[in-house]
Amino acid sequence: MKIAIMASEGAPYVKSGGLGDVMEALPSALSRIEGNEVVLLLPYYQKILKNEAYEVEQVACFDVALGWRQQYAGVYRLKNRSDSVQVYFIDNLYYFGDRGGAIYGDPDDGERFAYFSKACLDTLLHIDFIPDVIQCNDWQTSLVPVYLKSLYAPHFPRTKCMFTIHNIEYQGWADGYFFDDVLGLPESSRERLDMGGSVNCMKGGIETADLVTTVSESYARELMYPYYAHGMDSVLAGNAGKLTGITNGIDVNTFNPETDPALRAHYNAQTLTKGKASCKKRLQQEVGLPQRADVPLLVMVTRLAGHKGLDLLCYIARRLLLEEDCQLLILGTGEQHFQDFFLFLQQEFPDRVSAKITFDLALASRIYAGGDIYLMPSKSEPCGLSQMNAMRYGTIPVVHATGGLKDTVPPVDAEGEGGLGFTFQSYNADDFLGALKRCLHLYKDDPAKFRALQRKCMRQDFSWDKPAGKYMELFQKMINS
């Protein structure tokens, strides 16, 4: 099967969040399936362009019509990819190559990614790759199926398109004039993008894609409700017949406590006790906490944003530290008031709390390995990868049972039996504290059962093999429809 994947980011080239991780692992997993040809199209950001580790060759150049504009596009093929995925970077200095810093947040993001969506389809024509299936991701490429159906159908007569929602909170809104001034679409497409007189790019993708997926089964169900859908519930309800969920995997080669180069000691499920104790001791030393083997180390690697459940943690933190003998380690950056809270908490409890307000992937790995209990009380979580990373390293998750957290962390009972972690159903601080205390009591009162639960978590298959198989089933369904 010929598969074209389009996204606004993809590790290791450029990454701002979970989408980047998925775009590193999913194309590779699909390429390992016999008979598949996979291409991945990404913007040629300054960060990639200036990275000498990526050897590229130019394979095409052309102009992209964008409303009244004619914008240059250069196509560069990556030459030193380790698997069979063909990676193409779409070059335009004005939109991508001359802009440093964050890859999102520019005032003209709508125009930039409308350009990229259309340039992706033009690129396929210029490299003579007519796919059976296009898979596009989040609002930045949600215009791909719109352009495909309205302008490019004669060039791709049998190509089907899947649109995947990784986070519905970001939808690609623009003023109504954006349709005429930038998109250059026929009038018949206006209604598909119109939402209250404005343009909503994600709505266009949902309306025109052959299938709509999201990144966990539970999140697909939750999106039917206004609480989770950020105003898109009625659009999704009207397209419910083509909406489904596939829970993400993680890169089990990168996140591997036996081989992770960031760790000072390596271990597996059999050598867990000694290896994890060594990692914990060294982590405590690194972050300035007393090196105590007996105290449970609670950890969290996260973007410091409200929907990550940090308000719940802030509410219970002092009570938790006063009532329980434990340590707390936070790694992340984000909203200033959360950064300030954890820095003040560190000052108040210097022997119990460490706040690392930074972005450090190597330290994140050491936290997964050295922690005992992983906190993820997210208000909503389309899939979540951190809880699977933590379990891969034998760190027990305490999570809010929502979205992908519900799908990947089935609850255990008070004895640590029957699931993989401790969960709470209602989004409130007392329920979170209750789940956390159940986990702490198992840690302190029955270390053998806690270790058994850690080993059970480590033995789970969180690889991309199963999700890739489910994507293939849906691809085949689209082709046969």
C-alpha positions as CSV (number, residue, x, y, z in Angstrom):
1,M,0.0,0.0,0.0
2,K,1.3,3.5,-0.8
3,I,0.8,5.8,2.2
4,A,1.5,9.5,2.4
5,I,1.7,11.1,5.9
6,M,1.6,14.8,6.4
7,A,2.2,16.7,9.7
8,S,3.5,20.0,11.0
9,E,6.1,18.3,13.2
10,G,7.9,15.0,13.5
11,A,10.7,13.9,15.8
12,P,13.7,13.7,15.7
13,Y,13.7,16.6,13.2
14,V,11.3,19.0,15.0
15,K,9.0,18.4,18.0
16,S,6.8,20.5,20.3
17,G,4.7,17.8,21.8
18,G,3.1,14.3,21.4
19,L,2.4,14.8,17.7
20,G,6.1,14.9,17.1
21,D,6.6,11.6,18.9
22,V,3.8,10.0,16.9
23,M,5.2,11.2,13.6
24,E,8.5,9.6,14.5
25,A,7.1,6.2,15.4
26,L,3.9,5.7,13.3
27,P,5.5,6.1,9.8
28,S,8.3,3.8,10.8
29,A,5.9,1.1,12.1
30,L,3.8,1.3,8.9
31,S,7.0,1.0,6.8
32,R,7.9,-2.3,8.5
33,I,4.7,-3.9,7.2
34,E,5.4,-5.9,4.1
35,G,4.3,-4.2,0.9
36,N,4.0,-0.7,2.2
37,E,5.6,2.4,0.8
38,V,5.5,5.3,3.2
39,V,6.4,8.9,2.6
40,L,6.4,11.6,5.4
41,L,6.1,15.3,4.5
42,L,7.2,18.0,6.9
43,P,7.8,21.8,6.8
44,Y,11.5,22.7,6.3
45,Y,11.8,24.7,9.5
46,Q,14.9,26.7,10.3
47,K,15.8,24.2,13.0
48,I,16.0,21.4,10.4
49,L,17.5,23.5,7.6
50,K,20.5,24.5,9.8
51,N,21.0,21.0,11.3
52,E,24.0,19.6,9.5
53,A,23.2,16.1,10.8
54,Y,20.4,15.8,8.1
55,E,21.8,15.2,4.7
56,V,19.3,16.2,2.0
57,E,19.0,16.6,-1.8
58,Q,16.6,18.8,-3.7
59,V,14.2,16.8,-5.8
60,A,11.7,19.5,-7.0
61,C,10.7,23.1,-7.0
62,F,7.5,24.8,-8.1
63,D,5.0,27.6,-7.2
64,V,2.0,27.1,-5.0
65,A,-1.2,29.1,-5.8
66,L,-2.6,30.4,-2.5
67,G,-5.4,32.8,-3.3
68,W,-3.8,35.6,-5.3
69,R,-0.3,34.6,-4.2
70,Q,2.2,32.5,-6.0
71,Q,4.6,31.1,-3.4
72,Y,7.7,29.1,-4.0
73,A,8.1,25.6,-2.8
74,G,11.3,23.6,-2.8
75,V,11.2,19.9,-1.9
76,Y,14.2,18.2,-0.2
77,R,14.5,14.5,0.3
78,L,16.3,13.2,3.4
79,K,19.1,10.9,2.4
80,N,20.2,9.4,5.7
81,R,17.1,7.9,7.2
82,S,17.7,4.6,8.9
83,D,14.5,2.9,7.9
84,S,12.5,2.8,4.6
85,V,10.4,5.8,5.2
86,Q,11.0,8.5,2.6
87,V,11.1,11.9,4.3
88,Y,10.5,15.1,2.3
89,F,10.9,18.6,3.7
90,I,8.9,21.4,2.0
91,D,11.0,24.6,1.8
92,N,9.8,28.2,1.9
93,L,12.0,30.6,3.7
94,Y,9.3,33.1,4.3
95,Y,6.9,30.7,6.0
96,F,9.4,28.4,7.7
97,G,13.1,28.7,7.0
98,D,13.8,32.3,8.3
99,R,11.7,31.9,11.5
100,G,13.4,30.7,14.6
101,G,11.9,29.9,18.0
102,A,8.6,28.1,18.5
103,I,7.1,26.4,15.4
104,Y,3.6,27.6,16.2
105,G,2.2,30.9,17.4
106,D,3.0,33.3,14.5
107,P,0.1,35.7,13.5
108,D,0.0,34.1,10.0
109,D,-0.1,30.5,11.1
110,G,-3.3,30.0,9.2
111,E,-1.7,31.1,5.9
112,R,1.5,29.2,6.6
113,F,-0.2,25.8,7.1
114,A,-2.8,26.4,4.3
115,Y,0.3,26.8,2.1
116,F,1.9,23.7,3.6
117,S,-1.3,21.6,3.1
118,K,-1.6,22.6,-0.6
119,A,2.2,22.2,-1.1
120,C,2.0,18.6,0.2
121,L,-0.4,17.6,-2.6
122,D,1.6,19.4,-5.2
123,T,4.7,17.6,-3.9
124,L,3.1,14.2,-4.3
125,L,2.5,15.1,-8.0
126,H,6.1,16.3,-8.5
127,I,7.7,13.2,-7.0
128,D,5.2,11.0,-8.8
129,F,3.8,9.4,-5.7
130,I,0.1,8.8,-6.0
131,P,-0.9,7.3,-2.7
132,D,-3.7,4.9,-1.9
133,V,-4.1,6.7,1.4
134,I,-3.2,10.1,2.8
135,Q,-3.1,10.4,6.6
136,C,-3.0,14.0,7.9
137,N,-2.8,15.3,11.4
138,D,-4.3,18.1,13.5
139,W,-5.6,21.4,12.2
140,Q,-2.3,22.3,10.5
141,T,-2.9,19.7,7.8
142,S,-6.7,19.6,8.1
143,L,-7.0,21.5,4.8
144,V,-5.4,18.6,2.9
145,P,-8.7,16.6,2.5
146,V,-10.5,19.9,1.6
147,Y,-8.0,20.6,-1.2
148,L,-7.9,17.0,-2.2
149,K,-11.7,16.8,-2.7
150,S,-12.3,20.2,-4.2
151,L,-9.2,20.9,-6.4
152,Y,-7.0,17.8,-6.7
153,A,-9.5,14.9,-7.2
154,P,-8.7,14.5,-10.9
155,H,-5.0,14.0,-10.0
156,F,-5.8,11.6,-7.2
157,P,-8.9,9.7,-8.4
158,R,-8.6,6.8,-6.0
159,T,-6.8,8.3,-3.1
160,K,-8.6,8.2,0.3
161,C,-7.8,10.5,3.2
162,M,-7.8,10.0,6.9
163,F,-7.8,13.0,9.3
164,T,-6.4,12.3,12.8
165,I,-7.2,14.6,15.7
166,H,-4.4,14.6,18.3
167,N,-5.8,17.6,20.3
168,I,-9.1,19.1,19.5
169,E,-8.5,22.2,21.5
170,Y,-6.5,23.8,18.7
171,Q,-8.7,24.1,15.6
172,G,-7.2,26.6,13.2
173,W,-9.6,29.5,13.4
174,A,-9.5,32.4,11.0
175,D,-11.6,35.4,10.0
176,G,-14.2,34.8,7.4
177,Y,-12.2,36.7,4.7
178,F,-9.5,34.1,5.0
179,F,-11.6,31.8,2.7
180,D,-11.4,34.2,-0.2
181,D,-8.1,35.9,0.4
182,V,-5.9,32.9,1.2
183,L,-7.5,29.5,0.5
184,G,-8.6,29.9,-3.1
185,L,-11.2,27.3,-2.8
186,P,-14.4,27.0,-4.9
187,E,-17.6,28.5,-3.4
188,S,-18.9,25.0,-2.8
189,S,-16.3,24.5,-0.1
190,R,-17.3,27.5,2.0
191,E,-19.9,25.8,4.1
192,R,-17.6,23.0,5.0
193,L,-15.2,25.5,6.6
194,D,-17.7,28.0,7.9
195,M,-18.4,28.1,11.7
196,G,-20.4,31.1,12.9
197,G,-19.1,33.3,10.1
198,S,-15.4,32.4,10.7
199,V,-13.2,29.8,9.1
200,N,-12.5,26.7,11.1
201,C,-9.8,24.5,9.4
202,M,-10.4,21.5,11.6
203,K,-14.1,21.5,10.7
204,G,-13.2,21.4,7.1
205,G,-11.0,18.3,7.7
206,I,-13.7,16.5,9.6
207,E,-16.3,17.2,7.0
208,T,-14.2,16.2,4.0
209,A,-12.0,13.3,5.2
210,D,-13.1,9.8,4.4
211,L,-12.3,8.7,8.0
212,V,-11.7,10.7,11.1
213,T,-9.6,9.2,13.9
214,T,-8.3,10.3,17.2
215,V,-5.6,8.9,19.4
216,S,-7.5,6.7,21.9
217,E,-10.8,4.9,21.9
218,S,-12.1,6.7,25.0
219,Y,-11.2,10.1,23.6
220,A,-13.2,9.4,20.5
221,R,-16.3,8.7,22.7
222,E,-15.6,11.8,24.9
223,L,-15.5,14.1,21.8
224,M,-19.3,13.5,21.5
225,Y,-19.7,15.7,24.6
226,P,-19.4,19.5,24.8
227,Y,-17.2,19.3,27.9
228,Y,-14.3,17.7,25.8
229,A,-15.1,18.9,22.3
230,H,-14.3,22.6,22.5
231,G,-17.3,23.6,20.4
232,M,-16.8,20.8,17.9
233,D,-19.3,18.3,19.3
234,S,-22.1,19.0,16.8
235,V,-19.7,18.7,13.9
236,L,-18.4,15.4,15.2
237,A,-21.9,14.2,15.9
238,G,-22.8,14.8,12.3
239,N,-19.8,12.7,11.3
240,A,-20.0,10.1,14.0
241,G,-20.2,7.3,11.5
242,K,-16.6,7.9,10.3
243,L,-15.1,8.7,13.7
244,T,-13.0,6.1,15.6
245,G,-10.1,6.0,18.0
246,I,-6.7,4.2,17.9
247,T,-4.6,4.4,21.0
248,N,-1.1,5.5,20.4
249,G,2.0,3.5,21.2
250,I,5.4,4.7,22.3
251,D,8.9,4.2,20.8
252,V,10.0,1.2,22.9
253,N,13.5,1.3,21.5
254,T,14.0,4.9,22.7
255,F,12.2,4.4,26.0
256,N,14.0,1.3,27.2
257,P,15.5,1.1,30.7
258,E,17.9,-1.7,29.4
259,T,19.6,0.6,26.8
260,D,18.6,4.2,27.5
261,P,21.9,6.2,27.2
262,A,20.6,8.9,29.6
263,L,20.6,6.4,32.5
264,R,23.6,5.7,34.8
265,A,22.3,2.2,35.5
266,H,20.3,-0.1,33.4
267,Y,17.7,-2.7,34.3
268,N,14.8,-4.9,33.2
269,A,11.8,-6.5,34.9
270,Q,14.0,-9.2,36.4
271,T,16.7,-6.8,37.7
272,L,14.2,-4.1,38.7
273,T,14.9,-3.9,42.4
274,K,18.6,-3.2,42.2
275,G,18.6,-1.2,39.0
276,K,15.8,1.1,39.9
277,A,17.2,1.7,43.4
278,S,20.5,2.8,41.8
279,C,18.7,5.1,39.4
280,K,16.6,6.5,42.3
281,K,19.6,7.3,44.4
282,R,21.5,9.0,41.6
283,L,18.4,11.0,40.6
284,Q,17.8,12.2,44.2
285,Q,21.4,13.4,44.3
286,E,21.1,15.1,40.9
287,V,18.0,17.1,41.8
288,G,19.1,18.0,45.4
289,L,16.9,15.7,47.4
290,P,18.1,13.5,50.3
291,Q,19.2,10.1,49.1
292,R,16.6,8.0,50.9
293,A,15.8,4.5,49.6
294,D,12.8,4.1,51.9
295,V,10.8,7.3,50.9
296,P,8.5,7.1,47.9
297,L,9.6,9.5,45.1
298,L,6.6,11.1,43.3
299,V,7.4,12.4,39.9
300,M,5.8,14.4,37.1
301,V,7.2,15.3,33.6
302,T,4.8,17.7,32.0
303,R,4.0,20.9,30.3
304,L,2.9,23.2,33.1
305,A,-0.6,23.9,31.7
306,G,-4.0,23.9,33.4
307,H,-5.5,20.9,31.5
308,K,-2.7,18.7,32.8
309,G,-4.4,18.7,36.2
310,L,-1.8,20.8,38.0
311,D,-4.5,22.8,39.8
312,L,-5.4,19.5,41.6
313,L,-1.8,18.9,42.5
314,C,-1.4,22.5,43.7
315,Y,-4.5,22.1,45.9
316,I,-3.3,19.0,47.7
317,A,0.5,19.4,47.6
318,R,1.0,20.9,51.1
319,R,-1.5,18.5,52.7
320,L,0.1,15.6,51.0
321,L,3.6,16.6,52.2
322,L,2.4,17.2,55.8
323,E,0.5,13.9,56.0
324,E,2.8,11.5,54.1
325,D,6.5,10.9,54.2
326,C,7.3,11.3,50.5
327,Q,9.3,13.4,48.0
328,L,8.0,15.3,45.0
329,L,9.9,16.0,41.8
330,I,8.5,18.2,39.0
331,L,10.1,18.7,35.6
332,G,8.6,21.1,33.0
333,T,7.9,24.6,31.8
334,G,4.7,26.5,31.1
335,E,2.3,28.8,32.8
336,Q,4.0,31.3,35.1
337,H,1.7,30.7,38.1
338,F,2.4,27.0,38.1
339,Q,6.1,27.6,37.8
340,D,6.0,30.0,40.7
341,F,3.9,27.6,42.8
342,F,6.4,24.7,42.5
343,L,9.4,26.9,43.1
344,F,7.8,28.4,46.2
345,L,6.9,24.8,47.3
346,Q,10.5,23.8,46.9
347,Q,11.6,26.7,49.1
348,E,9.0,25.7,51.8
349,F,10.0,22.0,51.7
350,P,13.6,22.0,50.5
351,D,14.2,18.4,51.6
352,R,11.0,17.1,50.1
353,V,10.4,19.0,46.9
354,S,12.5,19.6,43.8
355,A,11.2,21.8,40.9
356,K,13.1,21.7,37.7
357,I,11.6,24.4,35.5
358,T,13.3,23.4,32.3
359,F,13.1,21.2,29.2
360,D,15.5,18.3,29.5
361,L,14.9,15.0,27.7
362,A,17.8,13.2,29.3
363,L,16.6,14.3,32.8
364,A,13.1,13.2,31.9
365,S,14.4,9.6,31.2
366,R,16.2,9.6,34.5
367,I,13.0,10.7,36.2
368,Y,11.0,7.9,34.6
369,A,13.7,5.5,35.8
370,G,14.3,6.9,39.3
371,G,10.7,7.7,40.3
372,D,8.5,5.3,42.2
373,I,5.1,6.9,41.4
374,Y,4.1,8.9,38.3
375,L,1.4,11.6,38.6
376,M,-0.8,12.4,35.7
377,P,-4.1,13.9,36.9
378,S,-5.0,15.5,33.5
379,K,-8.3,17.2,33.2
380,S,-8.4,15.7,29.6
381,E,-5.9,13.7,27.8
382,P,-6.4,12.6,24.2
383,C,-3.9,9.7,24.6
384,G,-1.0,10.7,26.7
385,L,2.5,9.1,26.3
386,S,4.1,9.9,29.6
387,Q,2.1,7.3,31.5
388,M,3.3,4.6,29.1
389,N,6.8,5.9,29.3
390,A,6.7,5.7,33.1
391,M,5.3,2.2,33.1
392,R,8.0,1.1,30.7
393,Y,10.5,2.1,33.4
394,G,8.5,0.5,36.2
395,T,7.1,3.7,37.7
396,I,3.5,3.2,38.9
397,P,1.0,5.8,37.4
398,V,-1.7,7.6,39.3
399,V,-4.1,9.0,36.7
400,H,-7.4,10.6,36.1
401,A,-9.5,8.1,34.2
402,T,-10.0,10.1,31.0
403,G,-9.2,9.7,27.4
404,G,-6.1,7.6,26.7
405,L,-5.3,7.4,30.4
406,K,-8.4,5.4,30.9
407,D,-7.4,3.1,28.0
408,T,-3.8,2.5,29.0
409,V,-4.0,2.4,32.8
410,P,-6.7,0.0,34.0
411,P,-7.3,0.4,37.7
412,V,-5.8,-1.8,40.4
413,D,-7.6,-2.6,43.7
414,A,-6.2,-1.8,47.1
415,E,-4.0,-4.8,46.9
416,G,-2.4,-3.8,43.7
417,E,-4.3,-6.5,41.7
418,G,-6.3,-6.4,38.5
419,G,-4.8,-3.5,36.6
420,L,-1.7,-1.3,36.0
421,G,-2.1,1.8,38.2
422,F,-4.3,3.8,40.5
423,T,-7.1,5.9,39.0
424,F,-9.7,8.4,40.1
425,Q,-13.0,9.0,38.2
426,S,-14.2,12.5,39.2
427,Y,-12.0,15.5,38.4
428,N,-11.5,16.8,42.0
429,A,-8.6,17.1,44.3
430,D,-9.9,14.9,47.1
431,D,-10.4,12.0,44.7
432,F,-6.9,12.5,43.3
433,L,-5.5,12.5,46.8
434,G,-7.4,9.4,47.6
435,A,-5.9,7.5,44.7
436,L,-2.5,8.8,45.5
437,K,-2.8,7.6,49.1
438,R,-3.9,4.2,48.0
439,C,-0.7,3.9,45.9
440,L,1.5,5.2,48.8
441,H,0.0,2.7,51.2
442,L,0.7,-0.2,48.9
443,Y,4.3,1.1,48.5
444,K,4.8,1.3,52.3
445,D,2.7,-1.6,53.6
446,D,3.3,-4.2,50.9
447,P,6.6,-3.6,49.0
448,A,6.5,-7.1,47.4
449,K,3.1,-6.4,45.8
450,F,4.3,-2.9,44.7
451,R,7.3,-4.5,43.1
452,A,5.1,-7.1,41.4
453,L,2.9,-4.3,40.0
454,Q,6.1,-2.5,38.7
455,R,7.2,-5.6,36.9
456,K,3.7,-6.1,35.4
457,C,3.8,-2.6,34.0
458,M,7.2,-3.1,32.5
459,R,6.1,-6.3,30.7
460,Q,3.2,-4.5,28.9
461,D,3.4,-4.2,25.1
462,F,3.2,-0.4,24.4
463,S,4.9,-0.7,21.0
464,W,3.5,0.8,17.8
465,D,3.0,-2.7,16.3
466,K,-0.6,-3.0,17.4
467,P,-1.7,0.6,16.6
468,A,0.0,0.3,13.2
469,G,-2.0,-2.8,12.5
470,K,-5.2,-1.0,13.4
471,Y,-4.3,1.9,11.1
472,M,-3.8,-0.6,8.3
473,E,-7.3,-2.1,8.9
474,L,-8.8,1.4,8.6
475,F,-6.7,2.2,5.5
476,Q,-8.0,-1.0,3.9
477,K,-11.6,-0.2,4.9
478,M,-11.3,3.2,3.2
479,I,-9.8,1.8,0.0
480,N,-12.6,-0.8,-0.2
481,S,-15.4,1.6,0.5
